Every structure is written in structure tokens, then in C-alpha cells.
Amino acid sequence: MYYMIRIMKVRNVLIEFVITVCITSCQLSTADVAHVKGNLPDAAGIKLILQEMDTKEIHSIDSVVPDQSGKFSFTPVIMEPGFWLIKDPTGKILVLLVQPGDHVELSGSVRDFPDQIVMKGPEETMLLNDFFRHTRVNERRVDSLEMLLVERQDSSDYYQLTQKLDTSFRQIWESQRKYEMSYIDTHSGSLASLVVLNYAFGMSPVLGEEEDFGYYQKLDSALYKKFPKNKHVKFHHQRVTTHLRKVPGKL
């Protein structure tokens, strides 16, 4: 009788273990897997690479070659909200903010990647997409001015042109600066604002750590309460803390 009871207990433990494994597997498949699907007719046969942006480096996670109709999909396991990249063969990238369980759909064209990509997804994903769409407009304006300078470098009025275009450059810069400030003020609780804060428009971020430190603190205060364990948030928190230690009386 004792052995029968013991065998029954062992069987019950095994059943509980199997149930636990099943539940864990189901939770992983529904909550921790993101779905990124694309339909890019002119991308058939080219290689697209999925990468994760870490706090200090970028890791290649997966790659796919779209089928003859241009359809493809990535299903990465995502343990926390983070930043993911899709890189085309020329090295250009599309940046995504993805959370566990998210579904993101991409359509359009790989021509001038990623400018011709149309994205559909959750609100946080689209917030970051809005930033890049706005910023690329300003970047194209800067590119046009730089091309004009190159084309006119041998003209007699080149100096006057540089003076005029310098004013245009400053106007674009100030426009981008106001946009980023407004974006962070409005979306300080979004991880997308971390990309906005650190994005290099030209050679350096528009909002500098010294002159615009208030925005660094603003994001730290909002995000550290909301995502205290997120690696990107913790990295930013440490950055803010390190800066404050350098300033007497701040800590």
C-alpha cells in the first residue's frame, strides 16, 4: 500500500511538471514571440537581416530571403520591449520598437529603403516610426543642400552661396530640435523617446547631454518608474546618474 501511494505521488508530480511545461510553452508562444511580417514585391530574392540593438552593440538574430511574391516574416523571442533593426543588402536599416506579443506589418518597396516602407503596428511601434518619417524629411533637405554645394563649388558666387545655405542648415537644425523637444515632452513615458534623444542628426545628437540635460532627466524620471528592469532604461538611468555625480551638489 505504501509503495502504491508513493507511485501515485510520483505520477502526480510528473503530471504537474508536464502541465507546467505546457503552460510555460503556451505563455512563451503567445506573450514572448513577436511577429514581423512583410510584403515587399520588389524584395524577392534579396537577403534581409534582423538585428537586436543592445545598449552597446548590435546583434544579428535572424535572416530571411523573401519569396517570389516578396513575402517574409520574422518571429523573434522577445523578453522585454526593445529596439530591433531590419537591414537590407546595402546596409540601410529600418528601426522598430517591438514588445513581446507585438504584430508588425510592413509593405511598400525596398527602393530607397527604408523611406518607401509603410508600417502598421501597435501604438509604441508607430510612435517611433513617426519620428523617423519626420526626421528623414529633414535629412533629405540637408542632403539636397550639400549636393548643391558640391555642384556649385567652382562657381564665382560660391562664398555667397555657402552663407545662404548655412542659414538654411541652421533653420533645418532648429526645426529638428524643436520637434525633438516637443516629441519628448509629449511622449516622455515611451521608450521611443530614448531613440529620439540619442539619434544623431548629422554628426551628433540634436539634444546634447550638457546643454539639454533636463530632457535626459525627464526621460529618466518617467521611464525608470515605468520600466525599472528594462536594459535600455537602466543604461540611460546609469548615464544620468554618472553625469550628476560629476556636478557638485546634484547628488
C-alpha positions in Angstrom: 0.0 0.0 0.0 2.9 2.3 0.9 4.5 1.8 -2.5 1.2 2.4 -4.3 0.7 5.7 -2.6 4.3 6.6 -3.3 4.0 5.7 -7.0 0.8 7.8 -7.2 2.6 10.8 -5.7 5.4 10.4 -8.2 2.8 10.2 -11.1 1.1 13.3 -9.8 4.4 15.2 -9.6 5.1 14.2 -13.2 1.7 15.3 -14.3 2.1 18.7 -12.6 5.5 19.0 -14.3 4.1 18.3 -17.7 1.3 20.8 -17.1 3.8 23.4 -16.0 5.9 22.8 -19.1 2.8 23.1 -21.3 1.7 26.3 -19.7 5.2 27.8 -19.9 5.4 26.8 -23.6 2.0 28.4 -24.3 2.9 31.6 -22.5 6.2 31.8 -24.5 4.4 31.3 -27.8 1.7 33.9 -27.1 3.4 36.5 -25.0 7.1 36.5 -25.8 7.2 36.0 -29.5 6.8 39.0 -31.8 5.6 38.7 -35.4 7.1 41.0 -38.0 5.6 40.3 -41.4 6.4 41.9 -44.7 5.0 42.1 -48.2 7.5 43.9 -50.4 7.1 42.8 -54.1 10.4 44.1 -55.3 12.3 42.4 -52.4 12.0 38.9 -53.8 15.3 37.0 -53.6 17.3 39.6 -51.5 18.5 39.0 -48.0 17.1 40.8 -45.1 18.7 40.6 -41.7 17.0 41.0 -38.3 19.2 42.5 -35.6 18.6 43.5 -32.0 20.0 46.8 -30.7 21.7 46.2 -27.4 22.9 49.1 -25.1 26.4 48.9 -26.5 26.3 46.8 -29.7 24.1 45.3 -32.3 23.4 41.5 -32.6 22.3 39.7 -35.7 19.5 37.4 -34.7 18.0 36.0 -37.9 17.8 36.5 -41.7 15.3 35.7 -44.4 15.0 35.8 -48.2 11.5 36.9 -49.3 9.7 34.6 -51.6 8.9 35.3 -55.2 6.0 37.5 -54.2 8.1 39.4 -51.7 6.6 38.0 -48.6 8.6 37.2 -45.5 8.3 37.0 -41.7 10.4 37.1 -38.6 9.2 35.7 -35.2 11.9 36.6 -32.7 11.5 35.7 -29.0 11.4 39.0 -27.1 11.7 39.1 -23.3 11.2 42.8 -22.9 10.4 45.9 -25.0 13.4 46.8 -27.2 14.8 48.1 -30.4 15.1 45.9 -33.5 16.6 46.5 -36.9 15.9 45.2 -40.4 18.9 45.7 -42.6 18.9 45.5 -46.4 21.8 44.3 -48.6 23.1 47.9 -48.9 23.4 48.3 -45.1 20.4 50.6 -44.7 18.2 49.9 -41.7 14.6 50.1 -40.6 14.3 50.6 -36.8 11.5 49.1 -34.9 10.3 49.4 -31.3 8.8 46.0 -30.5 7.3 44.5 -27.4 6.5 40.8 -26.5 3.5 39.7 -28.4 3.5 42.6 -30.9 2.4 42.1 -34.5 4.0 44.4 -37.1 3.2 44.5 -40.8 5.5 46.1 -43.4 4.5 46.8 -47.0 5.7 49.1 -49.9 9.0 48.9 -51.6 12.7 48.3 -50.8 13.6 51.1 -53.2 15.2 53.9 -51.2 14.9 51.6 -48.1 13.5 52.4 -45.6 11.8 55.5 -47.0 9.3 53.6 -49.1 8.3 51.2 -46.3 4.7 51.5 -44.9 4.3 50.2 -41.4 1.3 49.1 -39.4 1.6 48.0 -35.7 1.0 48.9 -32.1 1.0 52.5 -30.9 4.5 52.4 -29.5 5.9 51.0 -32.7 4.1 53.7 -34.7 5.4 56.4 -32.4 9.0 55.6 -33.3 8.0 55.2 -37.0 6.5 58.7 -36.9 9.8 60.1 -35.6 11.9 58.5 -38.4 9.4 59.6 -41.1 9.6 63.2 -39.9 13.4 63.1 -39.5 14.1 61.6 -42.9 12.4 64.6 -44.5 14.8 67.0 -42.8 17.7 64.7 -43.6 16.8 64.7 -47.3 16.6 68.5 -47.2 20.1 68.6 -45.7 21.4 66.2 -48.4 20.0 68.4 -51.1 21.8 71.4 -49.7 25.0 69.5 -49.5 24.7 68.3 -53.1 24.1 71.9 -54.3 27.3 73.0 -52.6 29.2 70.3 -54.3 27.7 71.2 -57.7 28.5 74.9 -57.3 31.9 74.6 -55.7 33.7 76.1 -58.7 31.2 78.9 -59.3 32.1 82.5 -58.7 29.4 83.1 -56.2 30.3 80.0 -54.1 31.1 82.0 -51.0 27.8 83.9 -51.1 26.0 80.5 -51.6 27.7 79.0 -48.6 26.5 81.9 -46.5 22.9 81.5 -47.7 22.9 77.7 -47.3 24.4 78.0 -43.8 21.3 79.9 -42.8 19.2 77.1 -44.3 21.1 74.5 -42.5 20.6 76.3 -39.2 16.8 76.6 -39.9 16.6 72.8 -40.5 18.6 72.1 -37.4 16.4 74.3 -35.2 13.3 72.8 -36.7 14.5 69.3 -35.8 15.5 70.5 -32.4 12.0 71.9 -31.6 10.4 68.7 -33.0 12.5 66.5 -30.7 11.8 68.6 -27.7 8.1 68.6 -28.4 8.2 64.8 -29.0 9.9 64.1 -25.7 7.6 66.4 -23.8 4.6 64.6 -25.2 5.9 61.0 -25.1 8.3 61.0 -22.1 6.8 57.7 -21.0 7.6 56.0 -24.3 10.8 54.0 -25.0 10.7 55.6 -28.4 11.9 58.9 -26.8 15.2 57.2 -25.9 15.9 56.8 -29.6 14.8 60.4 -30.3 17.1 61.7 -27.5 20.2 59.8 -28.8 19.6 60.0 -32.6 22.5 61.6 -34.4 21.2 64.2 -36.9 24.3 64.7 -38.8 27.4 64.2 -36.7 25.9 64.4 -33.2 22.6 64.2 -31.3 20.5 67.4 -31.6 19.9 67.4 -27.8 23.3 67.4 -26.1 23.9 65.9 -22.7 25.4 69.1 -21.3 23.1 71.9 -22.7 19.9 69.8 -22.7 20.4 67.6 -19.6 16.9 68.5 -18.4 15.5 66.2 -21.2 17.8 63.4 -20.1 16.5 63.7 -16.6 12.9 64.0 -17.8 13.1 60.7 -19.6 14.9 59.0 -16.7 12.2 60.0 -14.2 9.4 58.8 -16.5 10.9 55.6 -17.8 12.6 54.3 -14.7 9.3 54.3 -12.9 7.6 52.5 -15.8 10.3 50.1 -16.9 12.8 49.8 -14.0 14.2 46.4 -15.3 14.4 47.3 -19.0 18.1 47.2 -20.1 17.8 50.3 -22.2 16.2 52.2 -19.4 18.7 51.0 -16.8 21.5 52.1 -19.2 20.0 55.6 -19.5 19.5 55.8 -15.8 23.2 54.9 -15.2 24.2 57.6 -17.7 22.1 60.2 -15.9 23.5 59.2 -12.5 27.1 59.3 -13.8 26.5 62.8 -15.2 25.0 64.0 -11.9 28.0 62.7 -9.9 30.2 65.0 -11.9 28.2 68.0 -10.9 28.8 69.2 -7.3 25.7 69.3 -5.2 23.5 67.4 -7.6 23.6 64.1 -5.8 
